[in-house]
Amino acid sequence: MSEHIVFLDDEGLAPSTRLKRPDCAHTWQQFAYTHPDQVVEHLKDATIALTCSVPLREEHLRQLPKLKMISLALTGRDMVDLDYCDAHGIEVSSVPGYAANTVAEHSLAMILELFRRPAAFTRLMRQVHAGEKPHQNIYFNHRIRDVRDKQLAIIGSGPIALRLAHLARAFGMQVLFEDRAGKRPAPDARPLAELLRNCDVLSINCPLTAETYNLIGAEQLALMKTDAVVVNTGRGGVINEAALIEALNNDRLGGVALDVVEHEPLHPSNPLFKLIDRDDFLLNPHIAWSSEDAMQQLMDSAIANINDFVSRDTLSPLKRTVHA
């Protein structure tokens, strides 16, 4: 049997990424991007869907009776209605841990920028060159701090969090993890409130769930040191962005670095852009995952998941529930 495979959104791939085709007999259809109102049309004949960031919800899936498998790439499983898929025999595969190193490196790069300020001083030199700032012998325009001996508090315990901890320890940082409700009894785990009071860096490296939504709000930010920094390369909704803006504007934080926001893609009207001219604020468009190395590994793994599914499906073709 030949599979009809539809890749919903290849625009997220770097030009250097080599996209391999599955080994099975198949037809292939590929789109630059699929808007929500195009999902059903693009997948109407698909047996397998490959998606980077296009959500697949029940309202789409119930109109796709031929669909047997969804291979996720560049995104978490929260982009798919898993309950519906489980009830109707649609397999969902993902690539967990694919970006553990690259996101951890990006998190550390953001921490180093907020502490060492090399990019901020480069912008200052541009202003000096343009005559907008005075030329002088020594510049103290931005505070410079070492990360060695600073305390890094990590919310999360997955591959990215563990890799960040490894890298941070190599820089001499003290690393502690959040222990929410006693679920992580370990010498390096602390309750959230204790972490917030004592940390120099708070790093968000956890998924967005009902439990973590707005986990860090005004009350939690008020516990932190006024020179502590917040870095989020996990999910935007974990931090209440209005509270974060207020805290930074009122000098209750030493810096903020965000690679993710609650509503993506990042729109120019987002209130976070009110902070964009601050040198203690970094805003990236969800690119921590996107190193060339990680992206190639990701796509290879997503295709390998399709190969694995088809080989199992061919050997043992279980009857699935028809979803109308």
C-alpha positions in Angstrom: 0.0 0.0 0.0 1.2 3.5 -0.8 0.9 6.2 1.8 0.0 9.7 0.9 2.2 12.0 3.0 1.5 15.7 3.3 4.1 18.1 4.8 2.0 21.0 6.0 4.6 23.7 6.5 8.2 23.6 5.2 8.8 27.3 5.7 10.3 26.5 9.1 13.2 24.7 7.6 16.6 26.4 7.1 18.0 26.4 3.5 20.7 24.0 4.7 18.3 21.4 5.9 18.3 18.2 3.7 14.8 16.8 3.7 14.9 13.0 3.2 11.9 11.1 1.9 10.5 8.1 3.7 11.6 4.7 2.6 8.1 3.4 2.1 6.1 3.5 -1.1 4.4 6.9 -1.0 3.1 10.0 -2.7 4.3 13.3 -1.3 2.7 16.7 -1.1 4.4 19.7 0.4 3.2 23.2 1.4 5.1 26.3 2.5 2.5 26.9 5.2 -1.0 25.8 6.0 -3.4 28.2 7.6 -6.1 26.8 10.0 -8.8 27.2 7.3 -6.6 25.2 4.9 -5.9 22.2 7.1 -8.8 20.0 5.9 -8.3 20.8 2.2 -4.5 20.1 2.4 -5.0 16.8 4.3 -8.2 15.5 2.7 -6.4 12.6 1.0 -3.5 12.2 3.5 -2.8 9.0 5.4 0.2 10.7 7.1 0.6 14.3 8.1 4.0 15.9 8.8 3.7 19.2 10.6 6.2 21.7 12.1 3.9 24.2 13.7 0.4 23.8 12.2 -2.1 22.8 15.0 -4.3 19.8 14.3 -7.5 20.0 16.4 -10.6 17.9 16.6 -12.5 20.1 14.2 -9.9 19.2 11.6 -9.3 15.6 12.5 -12.9 14.5 12.4 -13.0 15.5 8.7 -10.0 13.4 7.8 -11.1 9.8 7.8 -8.0 8.6 5.9 -5.5 10.0 8.4 -3.6 7.3 10.3 -0.5 9.0 11.6 0.8 12.5 12.5 4.5 13.1 12.7 5.4 16.2 14.7 8.4 18.3 14.0 9.6 21.6 15.6 6.8 21.5 18.1 5.4 19.8 21.2 2.5 17.3 21.4 0.2 20.1 22.7 -0.3 21.2 19.0 -2.5 18.1 18.4 -5.8 17.0 20.0 -4.3 13.9 21.6 -7.5 12.7 23.1 -9.2 12.5 19.8 -6.3 10.8 18.2 -6.1 8.2 20.9 -9.8 7.5 20.7 -9.7 7.1 16.9 -6.5 5.2 16.4 -4.4 8.0 14.9 -0.8 7.6 16.0 1.1 10.7 17.0 4.9 10.8 17.1 7.2 13.5 18.2 10.9 14.1 18.5 11.5 14.6 22.3 14.8 16.0 23.3 15.9 16.9 19.8 16.9 20.4 20.7 18.2 19.7 24.2 21.7 21.1 23.5 20.8 24.0 21.2 18.0 25.4 23.4 20.3 25.0 26.5 23.1 26.9 24.7 20.7 29.6 23.7 19.5 29.9 27.3 23.1 30.2 28.5 23.8 32.8 25.8 21.0 34.9 27.0 22.2 34.6 30.6 25.7 35.7 29.6 24.4 38.7 27.6 22.3 39.9 30.6 25.3 39.6 32.9 28.3 40.5 30.6 26.4 42.9 28.1 28.7 42.5 25.0 25.9 43.3 22.6 24.8 46.3 24.7 28.3 47.7 24.6 28.5 47.2 20.9 25.3 49.3 20.5 27.0 51.9 22.7 30.0 52.0 20.4 27.7 52.5 17.4 26.2 55.5 19.2 29.7 56.8 20.0 30.7 56.4 16.4 27.6 58.3 15.3 28.3 61.1 17.7 25.2 60.3 19.8 27.3 59.4 22.9 30.5 61.0 24.2 33.9 59.5 23.4 35.7 58.7 26.7 38.4 56.5 28.2 36.3 54.2 30.4 32.6 53.3 30.0 30.4 52.2 32.9 27.1 52.5 31.0 26.1 48.9 31.6 26.6 46.8 34.7 28.9 43.8 34.1 28.7 40.8 36.4 30.3 37.4 36.5 28.0 34.3 36.3 30.5 32.3 38.4 29.0 31.5 41.9 25.6 32.8 40.9 22.6 30.7 41.6 20.6 29.4 38.6 17.1 28.2 39.4 15.6 26.0 36.7 11.9 25.3 36.3 11.8 22.0 34.4 13.5 18.7 34.5 13.6 17.4 30.9 16.6 17.1 28.6 16.9 20.8 28.0 16.8 21.6 31.7 19.5 19.0 32.4 21.7 20.1 29.6 21.5 23.7 30.8 22.4 22.6 34.3 25.5 20.8 32.9 26.6 23.9 30.9 25.9 26.3 33.8 27.9 24.2 36.2 30.9 24.4 33.8 30.7 28.2 34.3 30.8 27.8 38.0 27.1 28.5 38.7 25.2 26.8 41.5 22.2 25.0 39.9 19.0 24.2 41.7 15.7 22.8 40.3 12.1 23.6 41.3 10.4 21.0 43.4 6.7 21.6 43.0 4.6 19.9 45.7 7.3 17.5 46.7 7.5 15.8 43.2 11.2 16.1 42.9 12.8 15.1 46.2 16.5 15.6 45.6 19.4 17.5 47.2 19.4 20.0 44.3 15.6 20.7 44.5 13.9 23.5 46.4 10.3 24.8 46.7 9.4 27.5 44.2 9.2 30.3 46.7 12.6 29.5 48.2 14.1 29.4 44.7 12.7 32.7 43.7 13.9 34.5 46.9 17.5 33.3 46.5 18.2 32.8 42.8 20.2 35.2 40.6 18.8 33.7 37.4 15.4 32.1 36.9 15.3 29.9 33.7 12.0 28.5 32.4 12.6 25.2 30.7 9.3 23.4 31.2 6.2 22.7 29.0 3.0 24.7 29.2 0.3 22.8 31.0 -2.7 23.7 33.1 -0.4 23.5 36.1 2.4 25.7 34.7 0.2 28.4 33.0 1.0 31.7 34.7 3.1 29.9 37.2 5.3 33.0 37.5 3.1 36.1 38.1 3.3 39.3 40.0 3.3 37.6 43.4 6.2 35.3 42.4 8.2 38.1 40.7 7.9 40.2 43.8 9.8 37.5 45.7 12.9 37.8 43.5 16.0 39.9 44.1 15.8 43.3 42.3 18.9 42.4 40.2 17.9 38.8 39.4 17.2 38.0 35.7 14.5 35.9 34.1 15.1 33.8 31.0 12.3 31.9 29.2 13.1 29.5 26.4 10.3 27.1 27.4 6.8 28.3 26.8 5.4 31.9 26.9 2.4 31.3 29.0 4.4 30.1 32.0 5.1 33.7 32.8 2.4 36.4 33.1 3.8 38.9 30.6 1.9 41.9 32.0 3.4 41.3 35.4 6.9 40.8 33.8 6.6 44.1 31.9 5.6 45.9 35.1 8.4 44.4 37.2 11.1 45.4 34.7 9.7 48.9 34.1 9.7 49.4 37.9 13.3 48.2 38.2 12.3 45.1 40.2 14.4 42.8 38.0 17.9 43.0 36.7 17.0 41.8 33.2 14.6 39.7 31.1 15.3 37.5 28.1 12.5 35.8 26.2 12.6 33.5 23.2 8.9 32.5 23.6 5.8 34.5 24.2 2.2 33.5 25.0 0.8 34.4 21.7 2.9 33.4 18.7 4.0 34.3 16.1 5.2 37.4 17.8 3.1 40.4 16.5 4.4 44.0 16.4 1.5 45.1 18.6 2.6 42.8 21.5 3.0 44.9 24.6 6.4 43.4 25.1 7.7 45.7 22.4 7.3 48.5 24.8 10.6 47.1 26.4 12.4 46.6 23.1 14.8 49.6 23.5 16.0 48.5 26.9 19.5 47.0 27.1 18.4 44.8 29.9 15.7 43.2 27.7 16.2 40.5 25.0 13.4 39.4 22.8 13.8 36.6 20.2 11.2 35.1 17.8 11.2 31.5 19.1 14.5 30.6 17.5 16.4 28.9 20.3 15.6 25.5 18.8 16.7 26.4 15.3 20.4 25.7 14.9 21.3 24.1 11.6 22.6 21.0 13.5 19.4 20.6 15.6 17.1 21.2 12.6 18.8 18.5 10.5 18.5 16.0 13.4 14.9 17.0 13.9 13.8 16.3 10.4 15.8 13.1 10.1 14.0 11.9 13.3 10.6 13.0 12.1 11.0 11.0 8.8 12.4 8.0 10.8 9.2 8.1 12.9 7.2 7.8 9.7 9.3 4.9 8.5 8.9 3.2 11.8 5.1 3.6 11.8 4.7 2.3 8.3 6.8 -0.7 8.9 4.8 -1.6 12.0 1.5 -0.8 10.3 2.4 -3.1 7.3 3.4 -6.0 9.6 0.4 -5.7 11.9 -2.4 -3.7 10.2 -4.8 -3.2 13.2 -8.3 -2.0 12.3 -8.8 1.6 13.5 -12.0 3.2 14.7 -13.5 5.1 11.8 -13.7 8.8 12.7 -16.4 10.6 10.8 
